[in-house]
């Protein structure tokens, strides 16, 4: 799959999630999808398979009434992976407080035209290092 195609796949996953089309977002995940949260995240666990991936995402989203992952930048890498910088926009379930947090990075691997592995990094330097790029 080309870099451009991988970028479009990842872009569509986030667009589907943000518009509330969770079935479409899940359909774009590989059956053996993996989610690996950084140790600095509230939930630093790893999840394997579509169902577990969804559980990991639900654990992150549990406290939010509304949540959006807004892509700030997206870059196809020579090895086919996709690096995306995300801003999280959310509103708390109990407090109603709205937050906007940046410097969250998702590094995706794609397999069989599906999102296979997502590694979550807090901060540009760690994400660029994981992607094999200069910080």
C-alpha positions as CSV (number, residue, x, y, z in Angstrom):
1,X,0.0,0.0,0.0
2,X,1.3,3.4,-0.8
3,X,2.1,6.1,1.7
4,X,-0.8,8.2,0.4
5,X,-3.2,5.3,0.6
6,X,-2.2,4.6,4.2
7,X,-2.6,8.3,5.1
8,X,-6.1,8.3,3.6
9,X,-7.0,5.2,5.5
10,X,-5.9,6.7,8.9
11,X,-7.6,10.0,8.0
12,X,-10.9,8.2,7.3
13,X,-10.7,6.2,10.6
14,X,-10.5,9.5,12.6
15,X,-13.1,11.2,10.5
16,X,-15.5,8.3,11.1
17,X,-14.8,8.3,14.9
18,X,-15.2,12.0,15.1
19,X,-18.6,12.0,13.4
20,X,-19.8,9.1,15.7
21,X,-19.6,6.4,13.0
22,X,-17.9,3.9,15.3
23,X,-18.9,0.9,13.1
24,X,-17.0,2.4,10.2
25,X,-14.0,3.3,12.3
26,X,-13.9,-0.2,13.7
27,X,-14.3,-1.7,10.2
28,X,-11.1,0.1,9.2
29,X,-9.2,-1.7,12.0
30,X,-7.4,-4.9,11.2
31,X,-8.9,-7.9,13.0
32,X,-5.7,-8.2,15.0
33,X,-5.3,-4.5,15.7
34,X,-3.1,-3.4,18.5
35,X,-3.3,-0.3,20.7
36,X,-0.2,0.5,22.7
37,X,-0.5,3.4,25.2
38,X,2.6,5.2,26.4
39,X,3.5,4.8,30.1
40,X,2.6,8.5,30.6
41,X,-1.0,8.0,29.6
42,X,-3.8,7.5,32.1
43,X,-4.1,3.9,30.8
44,X,-0.6,2.7,29.9
45,X,-1.8,-0.8,28.9
46,X,-1.7,-2.6,25.5
47,X,-4.7,-4.1,23.8
48,X,-4.8,-6.8,21.1
49,X,-7.6,-7.5,18.6
50,X,-10.5,-5.3,17.5
51,X,-12.6,-5.9,20.6
52,X,-9.7,-5.2,23.0
53,X,-8.7,-2.2,21.0
54,X,-12.2,-0.9,21.5
55,X,-11.9,-1.6,25.2
56,X,-8.7,0.4,25.4
57,X,-10.3,3.3,23.6
58,X,-13.3,3.1,25.9
59,X,-11.1,3.2,28.9
60,X,-9.5,6.4,27.7
61,X,-12.9,7.9,26.8
62,X,-14.8,6.8,29.9
63,X,-14.7,10.2,31.6
64,X,-15.8,12.2,28.6
65,X,-19.3,13.1,27.4
66,X,-17.9,14.1,24.0
67,X,-14.5,13.5,22.7
68,X,-12.8,14.2,19.3
69,X,-9.3,13.4,18.1
70,X,-8.6,16.3,15.8
71,X,-5.7,15.6,13.4
72,X,-3.2,18.6,13.4
73,X,-0.8,16.9,11.0
74,X,-0.5,13.6,9.3
75,X,2.6,12.2,7.6
76,X,3.3,9.1,5.6
77,X,6.6,7.6,6.4
78,X,8.9,5.7,3.9
79,X,8.2,2.4,5.6
80,X,4.5,2.8,5.2
81,X,3.7,3.8,8.7
82,X,1.6,7.0,9.4
83,X,2.5,9.6,12.1
84,X,-0.3,11.8,13.2
85,X,-0.3,14.6,15.7
86,X,-3.6,14.9,17.5
87,X,-5.4,17.5,19.6
88,X,-7.9,16.0,21.9
89,X,-11.1,18.0,22.4
90,X,-13.4,16.7,25.1
91,X,-16.1,17.6,27.6
92,X,-16.2,15.9,31.0
93,X,-19.2,13.8,31.9
94,X,-19.5,14.9,35.5
95,X,-18.1,18.4,35.4
96,X,-19.1,19.5,31.9
97,X,-15.6,21.1,31.7
98,X,-14.2,21.4,28.2
99,X,-10.6,20.6,27.5
100,X,-8.3,20.8,24.6
101,X,-4.9,19.0,24.8
102,X,-2.3,18.8,22.1
103,X,1.1,17.1,21.8
104,X,-0.5,13.6,21.5
105,X,0.9,11.5,18.6
106,X,-0.4,8.3,17.1
107,X,2.0,6.2,15.1
108,X,0.1,3.7,12.9
109,X,1.1,0.6,11.0
110,X,-1.2,-0.6,8.2
111,X,-1.7,-4.2,7.1
112,X,-4.1,-5.5,4.5
113,X,-5.6,-2.0,4.0
114,X,-6.5,-1.8,7.7
115,X,-5.1,0.0,10.7
116,X,-3.0,-2.7,12.4
117,X,-1.0,-1.1,15.2
118,X,-1.4,2.2,17.0
119,X,1.3,3.5,19.3
120,X,0.4,6.5,21.4
121,X,3.0,9.0,22.5
122,X,2.8,12.1,24.6
123,X,5.2,14.6,23.2
124,X,6.8,15.3,19.8
125,X,10.4,14.1,20.7
126,X,9.3,10.6,21.8
127,X,7.0,10.2,18.7
128,X,9.7,11.3,16.3
129,X,12.2,8.9,17.9
130,X,9.7,6.0,17.7
131,X,9.1,6.9,14.0
132,X,12.8,6.9,13.3
133,X,12.9,10.6,12.6
134,X,15.0,13.4,14.0
135,X,13.6,15.1,17.0
